[in-house]
């Protein structure tokens, strides 16, 4: 198993240099996005297997 090297990037830098980060992510890099010194989300490349992990199933929620 290989260790993923996670780097941090500010939300502002991500917005300003989005194409650069899309390219890096497509090459396998992962990033933790920071806002005011707090991690707010993580960006990872999609795995090659094409499988998705279910986070939440909203189809079972009662709409009434």
Buried (B, 14 or more C-beta within 10 A) or exposed (E): EEEEEEEEBEEEBBEEEEEEBEEBBEEEBBBBBBEEEEEEEEBEEEEEEEEEEEEEEEEEEEEE
